[in-house]
């Protein structure tokens, strides 16, 4: 039976009554409750409770189909589920609009395991050098993994590493590593289950997975998104607000090419990449992380994984340094100089986020399109030299 007290869906979501026949097709007839889950900028997710257990029903947005093939998404989802790195995918509708998977109740993380998510880079550096009392920036509380979200630009990353005496600015204004100050471990996290250590463990596990039959380079991804954007610009009567943001991306094409070239220069071989390991796509259970949302999963540049984590998680400069050092130490698929391309990888993550926002805006109704343009405005300042 349906719980009439369940949370109401967002306007973009399916009505609860409409979901019941879908759930019946999936083999769930005794539905006790349906609650829409938070998160998800493209698709809608619902927690389904039955006498036998809890599940997640995902309703795929039509606009998201332009970013992935559902066959590819399912391939990697099933591969990670088999490796115990993702919830099991239990059922897919014939039209591929609905996915049913196991529900994993994410554990809370002790906020003492991380430095304060709201501390500034300067404050974090001062804490690490024992210049101020770290207890001022710690709160004894338990938080969801998604609370670790913080938007970090390449410039923020460079500034933080510079505060540790690791990075310097070259003559070209592009942040690069001082070859005499190679990334070295600065400070291990005191607790083995800290956010940075859990992220590192996940990154190293993902690195070892088979690449599968799908692959795309960072340059190819940029060109694919760019051509889609130009096609919409030529064929659709889009708003002035949309076109204005397209012009911003057109103005940094030379920078984008340089970042792509820097990344290509340090690549030996592609590896499996989830490519969207932001805090909302990670679940913590029994001191290990699980991934969800595989729309962008493919074989690609190893720095894709690292860049997303650095760009979206609230980590201190020392935690970032430790993560980069351990992840790239003897990495089989990138050159020893790959560390110098980390800022370029972070920039490309935000570039792709801006393209994503524009492409989603072009494919959705006007009321929803404004939301995606607002996401563009959120991502745009995070790109180096964006103006």
SVG drawing of the C-alpha trace seen along z (x, -y; Angstrom):
<svg xmlns="http://www.w3.org/2000/svg" viewBox="-3 -39 68 49">
<polyline fill="none" stroke="black" stroke-width="0.4" points="0.0,0.0 1.1,-3.6 2.0,-5.8 -0.1,-8.9 2.3,-10.7 5.3,-10.2 7.0,-13.3 5.5,-14.9 7.5,-14.8 9.1,-17.8 7.2,-19.3 9.9,-17.7 9.2,-14.2 6.7,-11.5 3.5,-11.4 3.5,-8.7 0.4,-7.0 2.1,-6.8 5.1,-5.0 3.0,-2.2 2.5,-0.3 6.2,-0.8 7.1,0.8 4.7,3.6 6.5,4.3 9.8,4.4 8.3,7.0 7.4,4.8 3.7,5.1 3.5,4.5 4.8,0.9 4.7,-0.6 6.1,-4.0 7.7,-6.1 9.9,-9.1 11.8,-11.3 15.5,-11.4 17.4,-14.6 20.2,-15.3 20.4,-14.5 20.6,-17.5 19.4,-15.4 17.4,-12.4 14.8,-11.8 15.4,-9.1 12.9,-7.6 13.3,-5.4 10.9,-2.5 10.1,-0.6 8.5,2.8 8.1,5.6 11.1,7.3 13.5,4.3 14.3,0.9 15.1,0.0 15.9,-3.0 13.9,-3.7 15.6,-6.1 13.7,-7.9 16.0,-9.0 15.7,-12.4 15.4,-12.5 17.9,-15.4 20.5,-13.3 20.4,-10.8 22.6,-13.1 25.4,-12.7 25.6,-8.9 24.3,-5.7 22.2,-3.7 23.9,-0.5 27.3,-1.9 26.0,-3.2 24.6,0.2 27.8,2.0 29.9,0.0 27.2,0.0 27.1,3.8 30.9,4.0 31.2,1.9 28.3,3.7 30.2,7.0 33.3,5.4 31.2,4.4 31.7,0.7 28.1,-0.1 24.6,1.0 23.2,3.9 21.2,3.0 18.1,5.2 15.8,4.2 15.7,2.0 12.5,1.1 12.3,2.0 12.4,-1.7 15.4,-2.3 13.6,-5.1 13.5,-3.3 16.2,-1.6 15.6,0.3 18.6,0.9 19.3,1.8 19.1,-1.0 22.2,-1.6 21.6,-3.6 24.6,-5.8 26.4,-6.0 27.2,-9.3 30.9,-10.4 32.4,-11.9 33.2,-15.5 36.3,-15.2 37.8,-13.0 38.1,-16.1 39.3,-19.6 36.4,-22.1 34.7,-22.1 34.2,-25.9 37.7,-26.8 39.5,-29.0 42.7,-27.9 44.7,-30.2 43.0,-28.9 43.7,-25.3 47.3,-26.1 47.6,-27.7 46.1,-24.7 48.5,-22.4 51.5,-24.4 50.2,-24.6 49.8,-28.4 46.3,-28.4 44.2,-26.0 42.5,-23.5 39.7,-22.8 38.3,-26.2 37.4,-24.8 36.1,-21.4 32.6,-20.6 31.8,-17.4 29.0,-16.2 28.1,-13.6 27.4,-14.6 26.3,-13.0 28.9,-12.5 27.2,-15.0 28.0,-17.7 31.6,-17.4 30.7,-19.3 32.8,-22.3 33.6,-23.9 37.4,-24.2 38.9,-25.8 42.3,-25.1 43.5,-28.4 42.2,-27.4 44.1,-24.1 47.3,-25.9 47.0,-28.4 46.6,-25.7 49.6,-23.7 51.7,-26.9 50.9,-27.5 52.7,-24.2 55.7,-25.2 54.9,-22.8 53.8,-24.8 55.1,-28.0 53.7,-30.1 55.6,-30.0 56.2,-32.9 53.2,-32.0 50.9,-32.5 50.0,-28.8 50.4,-27.0 53.0,-24.3 55.1,-22.2 58.6,-23.2 60.7,-20.2 62.8,-20.5 59.8,-20.4 58.1,-17.2 54.8,-16.3 55.6,-14.6 53.4,-13.5 52.9,-16.3 50.7,-14.9 48.8,-11.6 45.2,-11.9 45.2,-10.7 42.1,-8.5 42.3,-5.6 38.7,-6.3 39.0,-10.0 37.4,-11.4 40.7,-11.7 41.8,-8.1 38.4,-6.8 38.6,-8.7 42.1,-7.4 41.0,-3.8 38.2,-4.2 40.4,-5.9 42.9,-3.1 40.2,-0.5 38.6,-2.1 42.1,-2.4 42.4,1.4 39.0,2.1 38.9,3.2 38.4,0.4 35.7,2.1 34.8,1.5 34.1,-2.3 36.6,-5.2 36.8,-8.9 39.7,-11.3 39.4,-14.7 40.0,-16.4 37.3,-14.2 34.9,-15.0 35.4,-18.7 35.0,-18.5 31.8,-16.4 30.2,-18.8 31.3,-21.8 29.8,-20.5 26.5,-19.7 26.5,-23.3 27.1,-24.8 24.4,-22.5 21.8,-23.8 23.0,-27.4 22.5,-26.9 19.1,-25.1 17.2,-26.4 15.7,-29.8 17.4,-29.9 17.2,-32.8 19.7,-35.7 20.7,-34.5 21.7,-31.1 23.6,-32.7 25.4,-35.1 26.9,-32.1 27.8,-30.3 29.9,-33.4 31.8,-33.0 32.9,-29.5 33.8,-30.5 36.2,-33.1 38.3,-30.6 38.7,-28.0 42.5,-28.6 42.8,-28.0 40.8,-24.8 43.0,-23.5 46.1,-24.2 44.6,-22.3 43.7,-19.4 47.2,-19.4 48.8,-19.4 46.7,-16.4 47.4,-14.5 51.1,-15.0 51.2,-13.1 48.9,-10.3 50.3,-6.8 47.1,-4.8 43.4,-5.4 41.9,-3.7 38.4,-3.2 36.9,-6.5 33.6,-7.2 34.2,-10.9 31.6,-12.3 32.8,-11.4 31.2,-14.4 30.0,-13.9 26.4,-13.4 27.4,-10.4 29.1,-8.6 27.6,-6.5 29.5,-5.6 28.7,-2.1 30.8,-0.2 33.8,-2.4 33.9,-2.1 32.6,-4.2 30.1,-3.1 29.5,-4.9 26.2,-5.7 25.3,-7.4 27.3,-6.0 26.1,-8.2 29.7,-9.5 31.6,-6.3 34.1,-5.2 37.8,-4.7 39.5,-8.0 42.4,-10.1 43.4,-9.0 43.4,-12.6 39.7,-12.8 39.0,-10.9 41.4,-12.9 40.2,-16.2 36.6,-15.6 37.5,-14.7 39.7,-17.7 37.2,-20.0 34.1,-19.0 35.3,-17.8 36.1,-19.9 39.7,-18.8 42.5,-20.7 45.7,-21.5 47.5,-18.7 44.7,-16.3 44.8,-17.2 48.5,-16.8 48.4,-13.4 45.6,-12.3 47.5,-13.5 50.8,-12.0 49.4,-8.6 47.2,-8.4 49.9,-9.3 52.8,-7.4 54.0,-4.9 50.8,-5.3 51.1,-2.9 49.1,-5.0 50.5,-8.5 54.0,-10.0 55.9,-11.2 55.1,-14.7 51.3,-14.2 51.2,-16.0 51.9,-19.3 48.7,-18.8 46.4,-18.4 45.3,-22.1 44.5,-21.7 42.4,-18.6 40.4,-20.6 39.9,-23.4 38.5,-20.9 36.1,-19.4 34.5,-22.9 34.6,-23.5 32.7,-20.3 30.3,-21.3 29.6,-24.6 29.0,-22.7 26.7,-20.3 24.6,-23.2 24.2,-24.8 23.3,-21.5 20.7,-20.6 19.3,-24.1 18.9,-23.8 16.9,-20.6 14.5,-21.4 11.4,-23.6 11.9,-27.3 11.1,-27.1 13.7,-24.4 16.2,-25.9 16.7,-28.9 17.8,-26.5 20.5,-25.1 21.7,-28.5 22.0,-29.3 24.3,-26.2 26.4,-27.6 26.8,-30.9 27.8,-28.9 30.5,-26.9 31.8,-29.6 33.9,-31.6 35.7,-28.4 37.4,-28.2 40.9,-29.8 41.1,-33.1 37.3,-33.0 35.9,-36.5"/>
</svg>
